[in-house]
């Protein structure tokens, strides 16, 4: 059952590289609308893999990742990424733009009104 307040949901999610190296194992995690979550851990602990699963840069090997009650594999990747909004670290940033301008790229592309609530 989909809870309208649940924004991101991981259900027994694993990600294994083709050679068999497991990067994430049986992750269960729910993020509610408006909640702030910090992923904190050592290098190699799965933080980046988790984020890539949310924005569909990679798909889970097993389990299910949902955004707004819908499996990420059922979303068009571009629509999903524009819907959730995210900023890539380091090389994904436009070096000639400020932080604010980098964060605002997608809203500008989508024509969002400045007072948009979400």
C-alpha positions in Angstrom: 0.0 0.0 0.0 1.4 3.4 -0.9 1.5 6.0 1.8 1.2 9.6 0.3 3.6 10.9 2.9 6.4 8.4 1.9 8.7 9.9 -0.7 11.4 7.3 -0.9 11.2 3.7 0.0 13.9 0.9 -0.2 12.5 -2.6 0.1 15.2 -5.3 0.5 17.4 -3.6 -2.0 20.7 -5.0 -3.1 23.2 -4.0 -5.8 25.8 -6.4 -7.0 28.4 -5.6 -9.7 28.7 -7.9 -12.7 31.8 -9.6 -11.2 29.9 -10.4 -8.0 31.1 -7.7 -5.7 28.2 -6.6 -3.5 28.0 -2.9 -3.0 24.6 -2.8 -1.1 22.8 -5.7 0.7 19.2 -5.9 1.7 18.7 -2.2 2.4 15.3 -1.2 4.0 14.8 2.5 4.4 11.8 4.9 4.3 12.1 8.7 3.9 8.9 10.6 4.7 7.9 13.8 2.9 9.7 16.8 4.5 12.1 14.6 6.4 15.8 15.3 6.2 18.1 12.2 6.0 21.9 12.2 6.2 23.8 9.2 4.8 27.0 9.1 6.8 29.7 6.5 6.5 33.2 5.5 5.4 34.3 5.4 1.8 32.8 2.3 0.3 29.9 2.0 2.7 27.2 2.4 0.0 26.3 6.1 0.2 26.8 6.9 -3.4 25.3 3.6 -4.5 22.2 4.4 -2.5 21.9 7.9 -4.1 22.4 6.4 -7.6 19.6 4.0 -7.0 17.2 6.8 -6.0 17.9 8.8 -9.2 18.1 5.7 -11.4 21.7 6.1 -12.5 21.7 2.4 -11.6 18.9 -0.1 -11.0 18.8 -2.5 -8.1 20.0 -6.0 -8.6 17.2 -7.2 -6.3 14.5 -5.5 -4.2 12.6 -2.4 -5.0 13.3 1.3 -4.8 10.2 3.6 -4.9 9.9 7.3 -5.3 6.4 8.7 -4.5 5.0 5.1 -4.4 6.3 4.2 -7.9 9.2 1.9 -8.6 12.1 3.8 -10.0 12.4 1.3 -12.9 8.9 2.3 -13.9 9.8 6.0 -14.2 11.3 7.6 -17.2 14.8 8.4 -15.9 14.8 12.0 -17.0 11.4 12.7 -15.6 12.4 11.0 -12.3 15.6 13.1 -12.0 13.8 16.3 -12.8 11.0 15.4 -10.3 13.3 14.6 -7.3 16.0 17.2 -8.0 19.6 16.5 -7.0 23.0 18.0 -7.6 25.9 15.8 -8.6 29.2 16.4 -6.7 32.4 17.7 -8.2 32.6 17.0 -12.0 28.8 17.2 -12.4 28.7 20.8 -11.4 29.0 23.7 -13.8 32.2 25.5 -12.6 31.1 28.9 -14.0 27.9 28.9 -11.9 27.4 29.6 -8.2 25.9 26.9 -5.9 22.5 28.6 -6.2 22.7 28.6 -10.0 23.7 25.0 -10.1 20.8 24.0 -7.9 18.4 26.0 -10.0 19.4 24.5 -13.4 16.5 22.0 -13.5 13.8 24.3 -12.1 14.8 26.9 -14.8 14.7 24.2 -17.5 11.3 23.1 -16.3 10.0 26.6 -16.1 9.0 26.4 -12.4 7.6 29.5 -10.8 9.8 30.9 -8.1 7.0 30.5 -5.5 6.4 26.8 -6.3 5.8 25.0 -3.0 7.5 21.7 -3.8 
